[in-house]
Amino acid sequence: MTLPALLQKMLRLPVVAAPMFLVSNPALVIACCRAGIVGSFPSLNQRTAEGFEGWLDEIEAALDGKAAPFAVNLIVHHTNDRLEADLDICVRRKVPIVITSFGTRLDVVRRIRDHGGLVFHDVISRRHAEKAIEAGVDGLILVSAGAGGHAGNLNPIAFCREIRSFFDGCILLSGSISDGAGIAAARAMGADLAYLGTRFIATTESAAVSGYKEMIERGRMADIVYTPNVTGVNANFLAASLIDAGMDPKAPPRPFRPDMSDELDHEHKAWKDIWSAGHGIGMIGDCPPVNELVERLENEYHETIRQFYS
């Protein structure tokens, strides 16, 4: 297993708080980094490139180089008309970690790595992983079955073990991890870092509305629906939020994929009104501040490890 030098001795816990559309904001990123884990956010959470750079100003001023590094998520798909502007900002500001999604581009990877930044790429299959490795990424985020938001359908144990059999770079495992035992399990399977999203939606600093947080606190695995009918790409959503938006959770898949540029307003409305979560929702029952949550995760993580050596 390989943890990049940038992260060695910088993390209290081997965790990245995933970038979540309309949920991850500067307050959440700052709280995560101060607590000793990687905080992240999608650049598109700000509707303009200027606003995105303003968020970087806020985060960098608050952290002042004295906390864990942060990450920015860039959508690399050719229909994202903000990509070049946001990439230019990331390069000029020397963003320490960039998470790329929906496509792999060698030029993007090279530009980030030229200033010493790390590139972690979302993958849902071995084929995607192989393409990302060819592009020279530093790490692979294995978005497995049960992950919140856009997720794959591969078992996380099998997926992680297969990718580790031929990739000695950094592996981040995503999919239903909501407690310290899950973080320890990810490490035992060969991952360097656990990638948690849903657990950080239900925190004080998250930008999620109160109804969203409360639905997660009450929810169970059976409340999650995997469907392409919201955004055109398979994703896990809370069934109750689909019903509240007038959609049938059991409706058959519709054969379309929205254009990420022309349909940005559609995407914004979809994620605003219909709420995503992963299968790990059943282990979430409260909405604490991030620092309290990370302390709890750390205690659970070390207790799980001690059980194997006692």
C-alpha positions, 0 to 999 in steps of 0.5 A: 500500500502506498500513501503519497508523501503529501499525506504521510504524517498529515492525517489523524485518520486515513479518511477523505470526506468526499466532495458532494454536490450542493453539500460540501462547502468551505465550512465543511472542508475547513472543519474536516482539514482541521480535524485531521482528515482530507476535506473536499468540495466540487468546484461546481458547487460555486456557480462561477469560476470567480466564486470558486476562487473565492472559496479557495481564498476562504479555505486557504486563509482558514487553514493557513497551511496548518491542517490536513490538505484539502481537495477540489473535485473537477468534472472532466467530461467534455460537456463541462464548460467550466473545466478549463477555467477551474483547472487554470485556477487549480494550477495557479493556486497550486491546489494540493489534491484534485479529484477528477470524475467522468473522464480521464485526460492526460493533460489535466493530470500532467498540469496538476502534477507539474505543480506537485499536486496529487490527482485521484480519479473516480472509477467504477470498473477495472477498465476505468481504473486501467485508463486512469493508471495509463494517464498517470494518476496518483490514486484511484477512488473505487466507487463501489456498490452502496456508495452515495451519489453516482456509484458503481455496482461492484462489491467493494471487497472484490473490487479493491482486491482485484485493483490492488493485485496490479496497482501499487499506487494509492487506493481510496475505497468508497461504498457504505463506510460510515464508522471506524470499523468500516475504515479499518475494513477498508485498510484491511482490504488493501485500501490506503484511505477510506472515502466517506460521503453520506456520514458527513452530510449529517454534520453541523457544518454540512450545507445540506438542509435540515430535512435532508440531514433528518432523513439520513438520521432516520434512514436505513439501507432499504430506503436507498434506491439505485436509479439513473432516472434523476440525472441520467447516470446511475446513482443512489437516492433516498426513496422518500425524497424521490416520492416527495419530488413526484417520482416513482422510486420503482419506475423502470430506467429511462435511456438518457444521459443529460449533457453536463453543460446544457443541463447544469440547471437541471442537475442543480435542481435535481440534486437540490430537490432529490437527496442522495445517500449510500447504504451506510445510512443505517449506521448514522443516527445523529448530526454532530460537529465534524470534530466530534465525529472524527474523534468518534471515528478515530476511537472506533477505528483503533478499537476495531484494530485492537480487537484483532490483536487482543 
